[in-house]
């Protein structure tokens, strides 16, 4: 099962006998909120899901976007009409980070048929709707563990034994700037691999072969365990999705730098080298 779907493919499936559940997860770091944009126009039948409150738990020791309680996430998905045996397509405004977070959570909790709209809403050429749907409740019952997950200790170990990729912008990896978290820098041993290098100018993912070439050059060779982190587990999910497209399984450190850097006992590396 492919992890992404084109706008043309989605238009075809939406008109077919088994249309997918559509989730609109538009979100931007620092705002503005996504719901007003959703209400102004969204894919027909799409249900809005809020990343900050429904795809994450309250910020705290686990980071700015810790994983939500599994039961709470399941309730949100069922209310949105998600069922175990019905395909799901998630989209955002085009950056792909929020959609990837929803994709990862659904896959991690056991849904086997989830795809991200490649290029997001910007790629959609069909009609938009302002009608807010009220779908019948789904039957999705989340069971975590279908995708690999790292905690802080596991990320530290993987940075030494395998390949830990930092999906943030290179200047944040180096520690030149840190606009959000307590301190700049990176997990010692992690390699800089900005997730924006996985997409074309229009926000769609590069071809699978190009992604495979990129990650192989970074060290994702056969037999190497791969993990990803970012600032708070959002853009990191986008890189895990890119790795999935390339045919490379990868674990996500969901707490990411926001959790790591909040603990003053954990080491911090700075500069362009993993260290």
N, C-alpha and C positions, 0 to 999 in steps of 0.2 A: 504494500500500500504506500503510495507516494505521500509525502508530507505537505506538498503544496498543490494548489489548483489555480489555473488561470481564470481570468474573468470570463472568457468565452466558454470554458468548460463548465464554470459555475452556472452561467446562464442556461446552458443546455440541461444540466442536472436539475436546476430549480423548476424547469418546465416539464420534467419527466415524472414518472410514476412514483418515485421515491426521493423527493427533494430533501436536501440536508437541512438540519437545524442551523440557523444562522445566528452567530453571536457577534455583536458590535462591541469592541473593547477599545474604542478610541481613548487615548491617554497621552499626556506629555509630561515629562519631568518638570515639576514646578508649575504645572497648569498651562492654560486654563482647563477647567473640568471638561470631560468629554460629553456629558449628557446633553448640554445645550446644542452642541453640534449634531448629536444623534437626533434630537427632536426636530432640528431644522431640515433633516433629510438623511435617510438611511436606506440600505437595501430592503426591499419589500419583505416583510416577515421577520426581519432581524430583531433580536432582543438585546437591549443594552446591558452590559455587565461592567461594573466599576472595578478597575484594577486595585485602587487603593483600599477599598473596603470589602471587596468580594473575592479578589484573587490574591489577597494578602491578609495576614493578621495584623494586629496593632503593632506599630513600630516600638522597638525596645531593644533588649539585649541581643535578640536574634537578628537585628538589622532593621533597615528602613522598610523593607517589604518581606518580612518573614512569611513562611508558608502559612496559609489559612488552616484552621482546624478542619480536618477531613470531613467531619459531619456537616459543618457549616458550608463548606464548598459543595458537598453533595446536594444540600438543600437548595443552594443557589442554582445549580445546574438543573435540577429537576424542575424548579419553578420556571426556568428558561425553556423547558420542553425537551431537555436532553434525555434520551433513552439509550439503553445499552446497545441495542441493535439498529440504531439509526445513525447515519453519518452526520458529522458536525463540521461546519466550516466557520472559522473565526477570521475576523478582519479588523484592522484599525485604520488610521488615517493615511497610512502609506509607509511609515517608518518600519513597521513590522515587529517592533519590540514587544508591545503589549499583546499583539496577536500570538506571538511566540510563547509568551508567558502562559496564556490560556491553553494553547496547544500542549505545552509541556505538562501543565497541571492535569489536564484530561488524560494524557497518555500515561503519566506517572500513576494516576489513580485507576488505570485499567481500561480506559476506553480505547478501542483498537482502531477506530475509523475517524480520525480527526485530521483536518487539513487547514492550512493557512492560505488565504487568498493572496496570491503573489502580487505584490505592488499595492495591496490594500485598496481602500475606497478610490484612490486616484486612478486605479487601473479599470474601474468599473465604468462601462459605457451604457448600461441599461438604465431604466427609470429608477428614481428614488421615491421614497414614501415618507410622509410625516405621520402616518397612522402607527400608533403604539400597539403592537399585538399582545394578546393575552393567550398564549398557547396552553393546550392541555398539559397537565403536569407529566413530566417524564418519569422513567423508572430507574434512572442511573444510580447505581450503588457503588460509590468509590471504594476501591481497595488499593492503598498505596503500595508501591514497590515495583511497578512494571518498568520503570526507568531508574537508572542508578542515581543515587543522591549522595553528596559529600557533606560532612560537617567540617568544622574548622580544622580539627586534628587530621581528618582524612585528606583535606586539601593540602595541608603542610607536608604530609607524607608523600602524596602523589607528586608534588613539585620536585621531590628528590628521586622517586622511584620510577616515575613515568613522565607524562607531559601535562602540565597545568597551564592552560591558556588564559590570559587576562584579556577580556573582550572590550575593555574601556578604551577611550582615546589614548594615544601614545603619551600625550603630555600628562595625563593623570597617572598612567603607569610609572612614568619617570619621577613623578612627584613635583613637576614644575608648577602645577596648579592643583587645587583641590576645592572645587566650588560647593561641595555638599557634605563631605565627611570630615571627621576630626583631624585627620592628618593625611598627607599625600604619600604616594609610594606604592609598592606592591608586595605581594607575598614572596618571600625569598625563594628563588628557584623558578618562579613563574615566568612565562614567556609572553611578551606583548603580541597580541593578535587582535587588533581592533575589528569589531564585528562589521563596521561600515565597509570594510574591504571585501565583504562577502556579497555585496550587492552592486548593481549597475547604478547609473545616475538617476534612473527613474524609480529606484527602490526595489526593483525585482531582483531575485537571486541570480547570481552568475550560474552558467551551466554546471551541471554536476561534475563534469570532467575538470573544469577549471577550479572548482572548489576542492576537489580531491588533490589536484596538483598543488594548490596553496597549502593545504594542511599537511600533505606529505613532506613538503619542503620545510615546514615548521617542526617536523619530527613525529607526526602521526603515522608511523610506519606499522607494518603488521606486527602484532604481538605487544604493541605499546599501549598501555592504559592511558586514556585521555580524560581530562577533566576541564571544566570551564568555570570561571567566575567573572563578575563584573562589579558594579557598584552595589546593587541590591537584589540581584537575581532576576532582572528583567532583560537587559540586553544580553546577558549570559545565556538566557534561554534562546535568544535569537541565534547565537553562535552554535548552540547545541543543535538547533534546527538546521543550520547550514551544514554542520557535520553529518547530520542524518541524511541530507540530500546527497552528500558526497559518499555515503555508504560507510561512515565511520561512527561507531557508537561512542558516546561520551557522557560522563557524569556531570551534574550541575552542583556547584557549591551554592546553595540557595541564599545563605546568609551573606556571602560575598564580602566585598571590602567594607561595607557598612558595619557588618558584624565583627570582622577581623580587626579593623582599626579602632573600634570602640573599646577593645580589651588592651590596656596599656602594657600587659605582660607579653603580648605577642610581638615578634620581631617585625621590623619594617625595612624593606630594601628600597633604595632610591637610585635613579639613574637609568640608563638605557639597557643595562645588563641584568640578567636574571639574579646573579649573586648567590 
